[in-house]
């Protein structure tokens, strides 16, 4: 894995953590009156869902851009230049690591072994994209499904 991807994973992890602990509470309390009345476990779930939605929109729109305009990946789905896909996958890996930490810290209220398995399997698969650059088209196609997340988080 190149330094660029490591920096993006780390930046994504830190960025989503800051969004969870700082931006989401500020925006949510400004926009909704009931936010401050939620119990702590519901506040965590609310903030987590908002971060999840933000991640999905960023990654999903980036996926559509790659699908429509990245000729290198679309011409050769197996070995095409994976630069943009790797960047998008690195953002997702940072998010997955952030979410794993959130699950671990709030296991009694948010913990779910299936989520942990899902995140670990995704990190394993995306690790191949980041380290070997293989199957970028398929990684991008898989990430497009993140566009459904805002509808699931309602």
Phi, psi and omega in degrees: 000136181280161181301322181304314181293322177298317178296321180292318177301311181296315179296321178295314178303309181294317181299315180290326176295316178295322177297318180296313188271340184239304186289312183301311178299321181294310181294316183295318180290333177285321186271334183230131182288328185281350184303312183292345181269354181288146174293159185308319181293326177286328175297316178298317180295318178301309182297321179297317180292325178293316177297317179301318180293317178298314178302313183298319180293314179300306184292319181297316178293322176298320177299315179297320176301313180298315181299319184274330191235349182270090184296327182299316180286320183287332178286319181232088185299336183270313187241008180302156182305114187269017188306307182291322178296318179298322177297315179294319178295323178296321175300315180295319179298319175299318177297315181298320178294318176302314183292324176297318177296318178299316178298317181296319182286339182234038187302321184296332181250333185241349187297137178208118184297332178291322175297318180298314178299317179300312182296317180294320178295319178295317178298321179297311181294315180291337175300324177294321178295316183289323185270326184246345179070021183270152175054045182296324180299317183288324175297317179296316180298320178296319182291338178301332180297344177297339179296344177279343185304314180302330179281330178286327185282004180286000000 
